[in-house]
């Protein structure tokens, strides 16, 4: 069961960029956690994220905090 965050609490986001077409995408941390479930990732390793435009594997750029949706 997921807990809802208080409205004043910031959420971690991940910024990705596609090396093929240059598209950038911001993904909330809870989505990254869902993508990582059941995968045998090394500590600090992120799951693959596909570009919404060309479907190439996106490259991680950085994390930032922002208000939830």
PDB file of N, CA, C and O in Angstrom:
ATOM      1  N   UNK A   1       0.840  -1.182   0.000  1.00  0.00           N
ATOM      2  CA  UNK A   1       0.000   0.000   0.000  1.00  0.00           C
ATOM      3  C   UNK A   1       0.888   1.250   0.000  1.00  0.00           C
ATOM      4  O   UNK A   1       1.789   1.371   0.831  1.00  0.00           O
ATOM      5  N   UNK A   2       0.641   2.161  -0.911  1.00  0.00           N
ATOM      6  CA  UNK A   2       1.439   3.380  -1.029  1.00  0.00           C
ATOM      7  C   UNK A   2       0.877   4.464  -0.129  1.00  0.00           C
ATOM      8  O   UNK A   2      -0.338   4.648  -0.052  1.00  0.00           O
ATOM      9  N   UNK A   3       1.759   5.179   0.552  1.00  0.00           N
ATOM     10  CA  UNK A   3       1.349   6.319   1.351  1.00  0.00           C
ATOM     11  C   UNK A   3       1.364   7.548   0.470  1.00  0.00           C
ATOM     12  O   UNK A   3       2.240   7.704  -0.380  1.00  0.00           O
ATOM     13  N   UNK A   4       0.413   8.402   0.672  1.00  0.00           N
ATOM     14  CA  UNK A   4       0.415   9.669  -0.055  1.00  0.00           C
ATOM     15  C   UNK A   4       1.305  10.651   0.696  1.00  0.00           C
ATOM     16  O   UNK A   4       1.310  10.697   1.926  1.00  0.00           O
ATOM     17  N   UNK A   5       2.047  11.423  -0.063  1.00  0.00           N
ATOM     18  CA  UNK A   5       2.934  12.408   0.545  1.00  0.00           C
ATOM     19  C   UNK A   5       2.129  13.658   0.899  1.00  0.00           C
ATOM     20  O   UNK A   5       1.180  14.005   0.195  1.00  0.00           O
ATOM     21  N   UNK A   6       2.502  14.333   1.984  1.00  0.00           N
ATOM     22  CA  UNK A   6       1.859  15.614   2.270  1.00  0.00           C
ATOM     23  C   UNK A   6       2.088  16.570   1.100  1.00  0.00           C
ATOM     24  O   UNK A   6       3.125  16.491   0.441  1.00  0.00           O
ATOM     25  N   UNK A   7       1.141  17.470   0.829  1.00  0.00           N
ATOM     26  CA  UNK A   7       1.270  18.358  -0.338  1.00  0.00           C
ATOM     27  C   UNK A   7       2.501  19.251  -0.327  1.00  0.00           C
ATOM     28  O   UNK A   7       2.955  19.679  -1.387  1.00  0.00           O
ATOM     29  N   UNK A   8       3.063  19.547   0.872  1.00  0.00           N
ATOM     30  CA  UNK A   8       4.227  20.427   0.925  1.00  0.00           C
ATOM     31  C   UNK A   8       5.544  19.666   0.814  1.00  0.00           C
ATOM     32  O   UNK A   8       6.611  20.280   0.833  1.00  0.00           O
ATOM     33  N   UNK A   9       5.487  18.336   0.698  1.00  0.00           N
ATOM     34  CA  UNK A   9       6.709  17.537   0.610  1.00  0.00           C
ATOM     35  C   UNK A   9       7.137  17.399  -0.853  1.00  0.00           C
ATOM     36  O   UNK A   9       6.324  17.113  -1.733  1.00  0.00           O
ATOM     37  N   UNK A  10       8.416  17.608  -1.083  1.00  0.00           N
ATOM     38  CA  UNK A  10       8.947  17.492  -2.451  1.00  0.00           C
ATOM     39  C   UNK A  10       9.195  16.035  -2.806  1.00  0.00           C
ATOM     40  O   UNK A  10       9.383  15.195  -1.926  1.00  0.00           O
ATOM     41  N   UNK A  11       9.193  15.746  -4.085  1.00  0.00           N
ATOM     42  CA  UNK A  11       9.380  14.390  -4.593  1.00  0.00           C
ATOM     43  C   UNK A  11      10.626  14.364  -5.487  1.00  0.00           C
ATOM     44  O   UNK A  11      10.913  15.336  -6.186  1.00  0.00           O
ATOM     45  N   UNK A  12      11.361  13.250  -5.461  1.00  0.00           N
ATOM     46  CA  UNK A  12      12.556  13.120  -6.292  1.00  0.00           C
ATOM     47  C   UNK A  12      12.151  12.775  -7.730  1.00  0.00           C
ATOM     48  O   UNK A  12      11.296  11.918  -7.956  1.00  0.00           O
ATOM     49  N   UNK A  13      12.769  13.444  -8.682  1.00  0.00           N
ATOM     50  CA  UNK A  13      12.538  13.218 -10.107  1.00  0.00           C
ATOM     51  C   UNK A  13      13.880  12.897 -10.768  1.00  0.00           C
ATOM     52  O   UNK A  13      14.938  13.272 -10.264  1.00  0.00           O
ATOM     53  N   UNK A  14      13.819  12.203 -11.896  1.00  0.00           N
ATOM     54  CA  UNK A  14      15.007  11.823 -12.666  1.00  0.00           C
ATOM     55  C   UNK A  14      14.890  12.416 -14.064  1.00  0.00           C
ATOM     56  O   UNK A  14      13.860  12.280 -14.725  1.00  0.00           O
ATOM     57  N   UNK A  15      15.950  13.068 -14.502  1.00  0.00           N
ATOM     58  CA  UNK A  15      15.985  13.674 -15.834  1.00  0.00           C
ATOM     59  C   UNK A  15      16.779  12.756 -16.762  1.00  0.00           C
ATOM     60  O   UNK A  15      17.892  12.347 -16.434  1.00  0.00           O
ATOM     61  N   UNK A  16      16.202  12.434 -17.921  1.00  0.00           N
ATOM     62  CA  UNK A  16      16.840  11.586 -18.918  1.00  0.00           C
ATOM     63  C   UNK A  16      16.885  12.325 -20.252  1.00  0.00           C
ATOM     64  O   UNK A  16      16.060  13.196 -20.526  1.00  0.00           O
ATOM     65  N   UNK A  17      17.874  11.954 -21.083  1.00  0.00           N
ATOM     66  CA  UNK A  17      17.972  12.505 -22.438  1.00  0.00           C
ATOM     67  C   UNK A  17      18.252  11.371 -23.411  1.00  0.00           C
ATOM     68  O   UNK A  17      19.041  10.470 -23.126  1.00  0.00           O
ATOM     69  N   UNK A  18      17.602  11.427 -24.552  1.00  0.00           N
ATOM     70  CA  UNK A  18      17.798  10.411 -25.584  1.00  0.00           C
ATOM     71  C   UNK A  18      19.034  10.744 -26.416  1.00  0.00           C
ATOM     72  O   UNK A  18      19.128  11.839 -26.972  1.00  0.00           O
ATOM     73  N   UNK A  19      19.987   9.806 -26.508  1.00  0.00           N
ATOM     74  CA  UNK A  19      21.188  10.070 -27.304  1.00  0.00           C
ATOM     75  C   UNK A  19      20.914  10.036 -28.810  1.00  0.00           C
ATOM     76  O   UNK A  19      21.724  10.520 -29.602  1.00  0.00           O
ATOM     77  N   UNK A  20      19.782   9.470 -29.200  1.00  0.00           N
ATOM     78  CA  UNK A  20      19.466   9.342 -30.626  1.00  0.00           C
ATOM     79  C   UNK A  20      18.752  10.581 -31.183  1.00  0.00           C
ATOM     80  O   UNK A  20      19.154  11.129 -32.210  1.00  0.00           O
ATOM     81  N   UNK A  21      17.684  11.018 -30.489  1.00  0.00           N
ATOM     82  CA  UNK A  21      16.894  12.132 -31.034  1.00  0.00           C
ATOM     83  C   UNK A  21      16.946  13.403 -30.188  1.00  0.00           C
ATOM     84  O   UNK A  21      16.452  14.448 -30.612  1.00  0.00           O
ATOM     85  N   UNK A  22      17.552  13.322 -28.976  1.00  0.00           N
ATOM     86  CA  UNK A  22      17.694  14.506 -28.133  1.00  0.00           C
ATOM     87  C   UNK A  22      16.493  14.801 -27.241  1.00  0.00           C
ATOM     88  O   UNK A  22      16.521  15.767 -26.478  1.00  0.00           O
ATOM     89  N   UNK A  23      15.448  13.998 -27.320  1.00  0.00           N
ATOM     90  CA  UNK A  23      14.274  14.195 -26.469  1.00  0.00           C
ATOM     91  C   UNK A  23      14.675  14.101 -25.002  1.00  0.00           C
ATOM     92  O   UNK A  23      15.476  13.242 -24.634  1.00  0.00           O
ATOM     93  N   UNK A  24      14.124  14.977 -24.159  1.00  0.00           N
ATOM     94  CA  UNK A  24      14.362  14.922 -22.723  1.00  0.00           C
ATOM     95  C   UNK A  24      13.072  14.506 -22.032  1.00  0.00           C
ATOM     96  O   UNK A  24      11.979  14.834 -22.494  1.00  0.00           O
ATOM     97  N   UNK A  25      13.202  13.785 -20.926  1.00  0.00           N
ATOM     98  CA  UNK A  25      12.036  13.320 -20.188  1.00  0.00           C
ATOM     99  C   UNK A  25      12.329  13.388 -18.700  1.00  0.00           C
ATOM    100  O   UNK A  25      13.441  13.087 -18.265  1.00  0.00           O
ATOM    101  N   UNK A  26      11.332  13.783 -17.923  1.00  0.00           N
ATOM    102  CA  UNK A  26      11.432  13.828 -16.471  1.00  0.00           C
ATOM    103  C   UNK A  26      10.532  12.736 -15.915  1.00  0.00           C
ATOM    104  O   UNK A  26       9.342  12.684 -16.226  1.00  0.00           O
ATOM    105  N   UNK A  27      11.110  11.857 -15.083  1.00  0.00           N
ATOM    106  CA  UNK A  27      10.404  10.689 -14.568  1.00  0.00           C
ATOM    107  C   UNK A  27      10.383  10.756 -13.046  1.00  0.00           C
ATOM    108  O   UNK A  27      11.431  10.907 -12.419  1.00  0.00           O
ATOM    109  N   UNK A  28       9.189  10.644 -12.440  1.00  0.00           N
ATOM    110  CA  UNK A  28       9.147  10.659 -10.976  1.00  0.00           C
ATOM    111  C   UNK A  28       9.820   9.440 -10.371  1.00  0.00           C
ATOM    112  O   UNK A  28       9.845   8.367 -10.974  1.00  0.00           O
ATOM    113  N   UNK A  29      10.369   9.613  -9.167  1.00  0.00           N
ATOM    114  CA  UNK A  29      11.093   8.542  -8.498  1.00  0.00           C
ATOM    115  C   UNK A  29      10.288   7.279  -8.299  1.00  0.00           C
ATOM    116  O   UNK A  29      10.836   6.180  -8.392  1.00  0.00           O
ATOM    117  N   UNK A  30       8.968   7.409  -8.019  1.00  0.00           N
ATOM    118  CA  UNK A  30       8.170   6.213  -7.799  1.00  0.00           C
ATOM    119  C   UNK A  30       8.057   5.373  -9.064  1.00  0.00           C
ATOM    120  O   UNK A  30       7.908   4.154  -8.982  1.00  0.00           O
ATOM    121  N   UNK A  31       8.124   6.006 -10.235  1.00  0.00           N
ATOM    122  CA  UNK A  31       8.082   5.265 -11.495  1.00  0.00           C
ATOM    123  C   UNK A  31       9.400   4.510 -11.694  1.00  0.00           C
ATOM    124  O   UNK A  31       9.399   3.358 -12.127  1.00  0.00           O
ATOM    125  N   UNK A  32      10.509   5.156 -11.379  1.00  0.00           N
ATOM    126  CA  UNK A  32      11.815   4.489 -11.455  1.00  0.00           C
ATOM    127  C   UNK A  32      11.822   3.273 -10.535  1.00  0.00           C
ATOM    128  O   UNK A  32      12.318   2.209 -10.906  1.00  0.00           O
ATOM    129  N   UNK A  33      11.260   3.439  -9.316  1.00  0.00           N
ATOM    130  CA  UNK A  33      11.175   2.317  -8.378  1.00  0.00           C
ATOM    131  C   UNK A  33      10.359   1.159  -8.968  1.00  0.00           C
ATOM    132  O   UNK A  33      10.731  -0.004  -8.812  1.00  0.00           O
ATOM    133  N   UNK A  34       9.260   1.473  -9.635  1.00  0.00           N
ATOM    134  CA  UNK A  34       8.422   0.438 -10.258  1.00  0.00           C
ATOM    135  C   UNK A  34       9.188  -0.265 -11.392  1.00  0.00           C
ATOM    136  O   UNK A  34       9.135  -1.488 -11.513  1.00  0.00           O
ATOM    137  N   UNK A  35       9.894   0.512 -12.215  1.00  0.00           N
ATOM    138  CA  UNK A  35      10.685  -0.080 -13.304  1.00  0.00           C
ATOM    139  C   UNK A  35      11.760  -1.022 -12.765  1.00  0.00           C
ATOM    140  O   UNK A  35      12.091  -2.023 -13.401  1.00  0.00           O
ATOM    141  N   UNK A  36      12.307  -0.695 -11.585  1.00  0.00           N
ATOM    142  CA  UNK A  36      13.404  -1.477 -11.011  1.00  0.00           C
ATOM    143  C   UNK A  36      12.941  -2.764 -10.327  1.00  0.00           C
ATOM    144  O   UNK A  36      13.744  -3.668 -10.098  1.00  0.00           O
ATOM    145  N   UNK A  37      11.652  -2.849 -10.001  1.00  0.00           N
ATOM    146  CA  UNK A  37      11.144  -4.035  -9.291  1.00  0.00           C
ATOM    147  C   UNK A  37      11.392  -5.302 -10.099  1.00  0.00           C
ATOM    148  O   UNK A  37      11.113  -5.366 -11.297  1.00  0.00           O
ATOM    149  N   UNK A  38      11.924  -6.307  -9.412  1.00  0.00           N
ATOM    150  CA  UNK A  38      12.146  -7.604 -10.051  1.00  0.00           C
ATOM    151  C   UNK A  38      13.377  -7.671 -10.932  1.00  0.00           C
ATOM    152  O   UNK A  38      13.673  -8.719 -11.506  1.00  0.00           O
ATOM    153  N   UNK A  39      14.092  -6.573 -11.045  1.00  0.00           N
ATOM    154  CA  UNK A  39      15.313  -6.565 -11.855  1.00  0.00           C
ATOM    155  C   UNK A  39      16.516  -6.771 -10.923  1.00  0.00           C
ATOM    156  O   UNK A  39      16.493  -6.340  -9.770  1.00  0.00           O
ATOM    157  N   UNK A  40      17.525  -7.408 -11.411  1.00  0.00           N
ATOM    158  CA  UNK A  40      18.728  -7.664 -10.625  1.00  0.00           C
ATOM    159  C   UNK A  40      19.739  -6.540 -10.882  1.00  0.00           C
ATOM    160  O   UNK A  40      20.750  -6.741 -11.555  1.00  0.00           O
ATOM    161  N   UNK A  41      19.448  -5.351 -10.332  1.00  0.00           N
ATOM    162  CA  UNK A  41      20.299  -4.187 -10.558  1.00  0.00           C
ATOM    163  C   UNK A  41      21.363  -4.084  -9.480  1.00  0.00           C
ATOM    164  O   UNK A  41      21.137  -4.446  -8.326  1.00  0.00           O
ATOM    165  N   UNK A  42      22.522  -3.586  -9.874  1.00  0.00           N
ATOM    166  CA  UNK A  42      23.606  -3.332  -8.920  1.00  0.00           C
ATOM    167  C   UNK A  42      23.275  -2.058  -8.141  1.00  0.00           C
ATOM    168  O   UNK A  42      22.505  -1.229  -8.626  1.00  0.00           O
ATOM    169  N   UNK A  43      23.841  -1.888  -6.944  1.00  0.00           N
ATOM    170  CA  UNK A  43      23.602  -0.653  -6.193  1.00  0.00           C
ATOM    171  C   UNK A  43      23.946   0.581  -7.029  1.00  0.00           C
ATOM    172  O   UNK A  43      25.028   0.664  -7.609  1.00  0.00           O
ATOM    173  N   UNK A  44      23.027   1.526  -7.084  1.00  0.00           N
ATOM    174  CA  UNK A  44      23.228   2.745  -7.851  1.00  0.00           C
ATOM    175  C   UNK A  44      22.862   2.639  -9.323  1.00  0.00           C
ATOM    176  O   UNK A  44      22.826   3.653 -10.020  1.00  0.00           O
ATOM    177  N   UNK A  45      22.588   1.429  -9.812  1.00  0.00           N
ATOM    178  CA  UNK A  45      22.231   1.229 -11.215  1.00  0.00           C
ATOM    179  C   UNK A  45      20.748   1.540 -11.416  1.00  0.00           C
ATOM    180  O   UNK A  45      19.909   1.133 -10.612  1.00  0.00           O
ATOM    181  N   UNK A  46      20.431   2.258 -12.485  1.00  0.00           N
ATOM    182  CA  UNK A  46      19.047   2.602 -12.791  1.00  0.00           C
ATOM    183  C   UNK A  46      18.483   1.650 -13.844  1.00  0.00           C
ATOM    184  O   UNK A  46      19.231   1.140 -14.678  1.00  0.00           O
ATOM    185  N   UNK A  47      17.174   1.406 -13.814  1.00  0.00           N
ATOM    186  CA  UNK A  47      16.566   0.591 -14.859  1.00  0.00           C
ATOM    187  C   UNK A  47      16.547   1.366 -16.180  1.00  0.00           C
ATOM    188  O   UNK A  47      16.650   2.593 -16.188  1.00  0.00           O
ATOM    189  N   UNK A  48      16.417   0.654 -17.276  1.00  0.00           N
ATOM    190  CA  UNK A  48      16.358   1.302 -18.587  1.00  0.00           C
ATOM    191  C   UNK A  48      15.063   2.079 -18.767  1.00  0.00           C
ATOM    192  O   UNK A  48      14.000   1.639 -18.330  1.00  0.00           O
ATOM    193  N   UNK A  49      15.156   3.224 -19.407  1.00  0.00           N
ATOM    194  CA  UNK A  49      13.996   4.052 -19.726  1.00  0.00           C
ATOM    195  C   UNK A  49      14.015   4.283 -21.225  1.00  0.00           C
ATOM    196  O   UNK A  49      15.015   4.742 -21.776  1.00  0.00           O
ATOM    197  N   UNK A  50      12.906   3.965 -21.887  1.00  0.00           N
ATOM    198  CA  UNK A  50      12.820   4.116 -23.344  1.00  0.00           C
ATOM    199  C   UNK A  50      12.341   5.515 -23.716  1.00  0.00           C
ATOM    200  O   UNK A  50      11.483   6.089 -23.046  1.00  0.00           O
ATOM    201  N   UNK A  51      12.898   6.048 -24.776  1.00  0.00           N
ATOM    202  CA  UNK A  51      12.508   7.354 -25.293  1.00  0.00           C
ATOM    203  C   UNK A  51      11.051   7.284 -25.784  1.00  0.00           C
ATOM    204  O   UNK A  51      10.694   6.369 -26.525  1.00  0.00           O
ATOM    205  N   UNK A  52      10.217   8.240 -25.378  1.00  0.00           N
ATOM    206  CA  UNK A  52       8.829   8.233 -25.828  1.00  0.00           C
ATOM    207  C   UNK A  52       8.674   8.556 -27.324  1.00  0.00           C
ATOM    208  O   UNK A  52       7.629   8.278 -27.912  1.00  0.00           O
ATOM    209  N   UNK A  53       9.710   9.141 -27.936  1.00  0.00           N
ATOM    210  CA  UNK A  53       9.629   9.489 -29.349  1.00  0.00           C
ATOM    211  C   UNK A  53      10.186   8.412 -30.277  1.00  0.00           C
ATOM    212  O   UNK A  53       9.536   8.048 -31.258  1.00  0.00           O
ATOM    213  N   UNK A  54      11.392   7.892 -29.977  1.00  0.00           N
ATOM    214  CA  UNK A  54      12.029   6.959 -30.916  1.00  0.00           C
ATOM    215  C   UNK A  54      12.307   5.580 -30.314  1.00  0.00           C
ATOM    216  O   UNK A  54      12.804   4.691 -31.007  1.00  0.00           O
ATOM    217  N   UNK A  55      11.989   5.398 -29.028  1.00  0.00           N
ATOM    218  CA  UNK A  55      12.128   4.120 -28.334  1.00  0.00           C
ATOM    219  C   UNK A  55      13.578   3.703 -28.056  1.00  0.00           C
ATOM    220  O   UNK A  55      13.809   2.567 -27.643  1.00  0.00           O
ATOM    221  N   UNK A  56      14.557   4.585 -28.269  1.00  0.00           N
ATOM    222  CA  UNK A  56      15.955   4.282 -27.928  1.00  0.00           C
ATOM    223  C   UNK A  56      16.115   4.340 -26.406  1.00  0.00           C
ATOM    224  O   UNK A  56      15.282   4.934 -25.721  1.00  0.00           O
ATOM    225  N   UNK A  57      17.166   3.736 -25.879  1.00  0.00           N
ATOM    226  CA  UNK A  57      17.419   3.777 -24.440  1.00  0.00           C
ATOM    227  C   UNK A  57      17.934   5.158 -24.061  1.00  0.00           C
ATOM    228  O   UNK A  57      18.931   5.634 -24.603  1.00  0.00           O
ATOM    229  N   UNK A  58      17.244   5.791 -23.129  1.00  0.00           N
ATOM    230  CA  UNK A  58      17.619   7.130 -22.698  1.00  0.00           C
ATOM    231  C   UNK A  58      18.773   7.077 -21.709  1.00  0.00           C
ATOM    232  O   UNK A  58      18.961   6.080 -21.012  1.00  0.00           O
ATOM    233  N   UNK A  59      19.541   8.154 -21.653  1.00  0.00           N
ATOM    234  CA  UNK A  59      20.675   8.283 -20.745  1.00  0.00           C
ATOM    235  C   UNK A  59      20.269   9.164 -19.568  1.00  0.00           C
ATOM    236  O   UNK A  59      19.657  10.218 -19.745  1.00  0.00           O
ATOM    237  N   UNK A  60      20.622   8.709 -18.356  1.00  0.00           N
ATOM    238  CA  UNK A  60      20.349   9.479 -17.143  1.00  0.00           C
ATOM    239  C   UNK A  60      21.222  10.728 -17.115  1.00  0.00           C
ATOM    240  O   UNK A  60      22.412  10.666 -17.424  1.00  0.00           O
ATOM    241  N   UNK A  61      20.619  11.880 -16.739  1.00  0.00           N
ATOM    242  CA  UNK A  61      21.369  13.132 -16.622  1.00  0.00           C
ATOM    243  C   UNK A  61      21.553  13.541 -15.164  1.00  0.00           C
ATOM    244  O   UNK A  61      22.685  13.728 -14.718  1.00  0.00           O
ATOM    245  N   UNK A  62      20.470  13.682 -14.422  1.00  0.00           N
ATOM    246  CA  UNK A  62      20.557  14.115 -13.027  1.00  0.00           C
ATOM    247  C   UNK A  62      19.212  13.934 -12.314  1.00  0.00           C
ATOM    248  O   UNK A  62      18.186  13.681 -12.945  1.00  0.00           O
ATOM    249  N   UNK A  63      19.245  14.069 -10.979  1.00  0.00           N
ATOM    250  CA  UNK A  63      18.010  14.060 -10.198  1.00  0.00           C
ATOM    251  C   UNK A  63      17.725  15.477  -9.688  1.00  0.00           C
ATOM    252  O   UNK A  63      18.627  16.309  -9.581  1.00  0.00           O
ATOM    253  N   UNK A  64      16.471  15.724  -9.383  1.00  0.00           N
ATOM    254  CA  UNK A  64      16.075  17.004  -8.783  1.00  0.00           C
ATOM    255  C   UNK A  64      14.816  16.759  -7.969  1.00  0.00           C
ATOM    256  O   UNK A  64      14.164  15.724  -8.105  1.00  0.00           O
ATOM    257  N   UNK A  65      14.484  17.719  -7.126  1.00  0.00           N
ATOM    258  CA  UNK A  65      13.277  17.615  -6.310  1.00  0.00           C
ATOM    259  C   UNK A  65      12.276  18.652  -6.774  1.00  0.00           C
ATOM    260  O   UNK A  65      12.632  19.782  -7.109  1.00  0.00           O
ATOM    261  N   UNK A  66      11.008  18.243  -6.788  1.00  0.00           N
ATOM    262  CA  UNK A  66       9.929  19.127  -7.197  1.00  0.00           C
ATOM    263  C   UNK A  66       8.669  18.683  -6.477  1.00  0.00           C
ATOM    264  O   UNK A  66       8.631  17.603  -5.888  1.00  0.00           O
ATOM    265  N   UNK A  67       7.649  19.508  -6.526  1.00  0.00           N
ATOM    266  CA  UNK A  67       6.373  19.139  -5.935  1.00  0.00           C
ATOM    267  C   UNK A  67       5.745  18.007  -6.739  1.00  0.00           C
ATOM    268  O   UNK A  67       5.908  17.950  -7.958  1.00  0.00           O
ATOM    269  N   UNK A  68       5.020  17.095  -6.063  1.00  0.00           N
ATOM    270  CA  UNK A  68       4.334  16.037  -6.803  1.00  0.00           C
ATOM    271  C   UNK A  68       3.314  16.646  -7.757  1.00  0.00           C
ATOM    272  O   UNK A  68       2.959  17.819  -7.639  1.00  0.00           O
ATOM    273  N   UNK A  69       2.855  15.846  -8.689  1.00  0.00           N
ATOM    274  CA  UNK A  69       1.869  16.302  -9.693  1.00  0.00           C
ATOM    275  C   UNK A  69       0.925  17.278  -9.124  1.00  0.00           C
ATOM    276  O   UNK A  69       0.037  17.760  -9.827  1.00  0.00           O
TER     277      UNK A  69
END
